[in-house]
Each structure stands twice: as structure tokens, then as C-alpha cells.
Amino acid sequence: MTEDRPRTRMTHLRPDFVDFHQTHRPIYVRYAESFLHNRTDAEEAIDDAMEHLLRRWDMVQAGENPTAYAWGVVKNKVRDYGRAKRRRLPTISIEPAAFDTVALRHTSDPIHQLIESLALFWALETLTERQRDVLVLRYLQDVPPAIVAETLGITQATVRSTIRHACARLRQIYGPDRIMEGQTDDPAH
């Protein structure tokens, strides 16, 4: 949050919004940072999204799926913030996220892993928006399936189904044995 914009005082907010903020903001910031490549920019984008949600909180809560609505607001704010900063984000681009993945942080051959990641990210661009969101949160950010479901406002069964369909599509593009090897959809893992 920049100094010229006052931060909303959490002590005077409705408890249900405070709970929502505390639960979702960390994941939203990680997601935004994957695309904006700067922690401060990510925090500002998410703070803008949270302020937007706060101003409309009664309407958000009255909606059919408040969490899904909030996710849409977050994605739009990240996209808008990227454009405002003159970054190439006509749609949320996954390719730059290759430089900060769980696999890359834990490999003994970072160059090979980076090449693999770039190819995978190109393939991810062919997926539906929901499929990309699920895979980015689940595998790039290492968010557990239950939290992915909660973050996106969908069920865990939908997360598992989305992963299955996305992986099937990626296998068509990338090769049958190379997508999500060793990954599990079991929430216990």
C-alpha cells in the first residue's frame, strides 16, 4: 500500500469481512505476485481489490457465490494493475511465473527445469480460465486442494475434476507422460 493512500483500519470493520480478508488476502497476494513480479505491486493490487469488496460487501454477501465474485474482482484488479504499470497483461500471462515455481526451487538442474516450465506455461495458455486458475494455485503456488476450492468459491470435487480435464488437455499438447508426474489430487497430499 502506498503512503499517499490510507490503509483501511481493520478494527472498525465488520467481523465477517475481517475474517474474509485474513483468510484470503495471503493467497491473493501470492497469486498477484506471480504475475506482477513485485511484492509491493501485488499487495497494492490486492488491497485495491479488498477495498472494492469492502465498499460492496453487503452486495457481495447477498450474491450467490461471494468467494467466486471476490476471485473475479482479484483477477481484474491484478490485470488492471499490470496494465497501469505498463506490463504486458492483456490476459493474465503465465509464462513469467516460470521463474518462481515450486519445481524450480527444488531442482538440481534449474536450466532444464526452466525449459520444462516454459513449455508447460505455454501449454497452460491453451486452457480455460478456470483450469489455469486451479493449476496455478494448486501446482505453481502449492496451495492445498481444499484451499483452492475455498479461494475460487468451488467445491473440492470441482477442483479435482478441473485438474483431471486440464491435465488431459495438457497431455494432448505436451505429451502423455510429462504432465503433473507424481502429482496427486488427494487432499491429504
C-alpha positions in Angstrom: 0.0 0.0 0.0 1.5 3.3 -0.9 1.9 6.1 1.6 -0.5 8.5 -0.2 -3.4 6.2 0.3 -4.6 5.5 3.8 -4.9 1.8 4.8 -8.4 0.9 6.0 -8.5 0.2 9.7 -9.4 -3.4 10.2 -10.6 -2.7 13.8 -13.7 -0.8 12.6 -14.8 -3.3 10.0 -17.4 -6.0 10.1 -16.1 -9.2 11.6 -17.2 -11.3 8.6 -15.2 -9.0 6.3 -12.2 -9.1 8.6 -12.4 -13.0 8.6 -12.6 -13.0 4.8 -9.7 -10.6 4.5 -7.5 -12.6 6.8 -8.3 -15.9 5.2 -8.0 -14.9 1.5 -5.5 -12.0 1.3 -2.3 -14.1 1.7 -3.3 -16.4 -1.2 -4.5 -13.5 -3.3 -1.1 -11.7 -2.8 0.9 -14.8 -3.8 -1.3 -15.2 -6.9 -0.8 -11.5 -7.8 2.9 -11.6 -7.2 3.2 -14.5 -9.7 2.0 -12.1 -12.4 3.2 -8.7 -11.2 6.6 -9.9 -10.2 6.8 -7.5 -7.3 5.5 -8.0 -3.8 4.7 -4.3 -3.2 2.7 -4.1 -6.5 0.9 -7.4 -5.6 0.0 -6.1 -2.2 -1.3 -2.8 -3.7 -3.4 -4.6 -6.3 -4.9 -6.9 -3.7 -5.5 -4.1 -1.3 -7.4 -2.3 -4.1 -9.4 -5.4 -4.6 -10.2 -5.7 -0.9 -11.2 -2.1 -0.7 -13.5 -2.6 -3.7 -15.0 -5.7 -2.0 -15.4 -3.8 1.3 -17.3 -1.0 -0.4 -19.7 -3.5 -1.8 -19.6 -6.1 1.0 -23.4 -6.3 1.6 -24.0 -6.9 -2.1 -21.1 -9.4 -2.3 -22.5 -11.3 0.7 -26.0 -11.3 -0.8 -24.8 -12.8 -4.0 -25.0 -16.5 -5.0 -21.2 -17.2 -4.5 -19.4 -14.4 -2.7 -16.0 -16.1 -2.9 -16.2 -16.6 -6.7 -17.2 -13.0 -7.1 -14.2 -11.9 -4.9 -11.9 -14.1 -7.1 -13.2 -12.3 -10.2 -12.5 -8.9 -8.6 -9.0 -10.0 -7.6 -8.2 -11.2 -11.1 -9.5 -8.0 -12.7 -7.5 -5.8 -10.3 -4.3 -7.8 -11.0 -4.9 -7.4 -14.7 -5.7 -3.7 -14.4 -2.7 -3.1 -12.2 -0.4 -4.8 -14.6 -1.8 -2.7 -17.4 -1.4 0.5 -15.4 2.2 -0.4 -14.7 2.6 -0.9 -18.5 3.3 -4.5 -18.2 2.1 -6.9 -20.9 -1.0 -8.4 -19.3 -3.8 -8.3 -21.8 -4.9 -11.5 -20.2 -3.0 -12.8 -17.2 0.2 -14.2 -18.6 1.6 -17.3 -17.0 4.9 -17.5 -18.8 6.8 -15.2 -16.4 5.7 -17.3 -13.4 8.2 -19.9 -14.7 10.8 -18.1 -12.7 9.2 -18.7 -9.3 7.7 -22.2 -9.2 7.9 -24.9 -6.5 9.6 -27.3 -9.0 12.3 -24.7 -9.9 13.0 -24.0 -6.2 13.6 -27.7 -5.6 15.6 -28.9 -8.6 19.2 -29.9 -9.0 19.1 -28.8 -12.7 17.5 -25.3 -12.8 18.1 -24.7 -16.6 16.4 -28.0 -17.6 13.6 -27.3 -15.2 13.2 -23.7 -16.5 12.9 -25.1 -20.1 10.4 -27.6 -19.0 8.4 -24.9 -17.1 8.4 -22.5 -20.0 7.0 -25.3 -22.3 4.4 -26.1 -19.7 3.4 -22.5 -19.2 2.9 -22.1 -23.0 0.6 -25.1 -22.8 -1.3 -23.6 -19.9 -2.2 -20.7 -22.0 -4.4 -23.1 -24.0 -6.6 -24.0 -21.0 -9.8 -22.4 -19.9 -9.5 -19.6 -17.3 -10.8 -21.8 -14.5 -8.4 -24.6 -15.4 -5.5 -22.1 -15.4 -6.6 -20.7 -12.0 -6.8 -24.1 -10.4 -3.4 -25.3 -11.8 -1.6 -22.0 -10.9 -2.9 -22.1 -7.3 -2.5 -25.9 -6.9 0.8 -26.6 -8.6 2.6 -23.3 -9.0 1.7 -21.9 -5.6 1.4 -25.3 -3.9 -2.0 -24.4 -2.4 -3.8 -27.5 -1.0 -6.9 -28.5 -2.9 -9.3 -27.6 -0.1 -7.9 -24.1 0.0 -8.0 -23.8 -3.8 -11.7 -24.7 -3.6 -12.3 -22.2 -0.9 -10.4 -19.5 -2.7 -12.2 -19.9 -6.0 -15.6 -20.5 -4.5 -15.9 -24.0 -5.9 -16.1 -27.5 -4.4 -13.2 -29.8 -3.9 -14.8 -32.2 -6.4 -14.8 -29.4 -9.0 -11.1 -28.8 -8.2 -10.3 -32.5 -8.8 -12.4 -32.6 -12.0 -10.9 -29.4 -13.3 -7.4 -30.8 -12.6 -8.3 -34.0 -14.5 -9.6 -32.2 -17.5 -6.8 -29.7 -17.6 -4.2 -32.4 -17.3 -5.9 -34.4 -20.1 -5.7 -31.3 -22.3 -2.1 -30.6 -21.4 -1.2 -34.3 -22.1 -2.6 -33.8 -25.6 -0.4 -30.8 -26.2 2.7 -31.6 -24.2 2.9 -35.3 -24.2 1.2 -38.2 -22.4 3.8 -38.9 -19.7 5.0 -35.4 -18.8 2.2 -33.5 -17.2 1.9 -33.5 -13.4 4.0 -36.6 -12.9 3.9 -37.6 -9.3 1.2 -35.2 -8.5 -1.9 -36.3 -6.7 -5.4 -34.8 -6.4 -5.8 -36.4 -3.0 -6.3 -33.5 -0.5 -4.2 -35.4 2.1 -1.1 -34.9 -0.1 
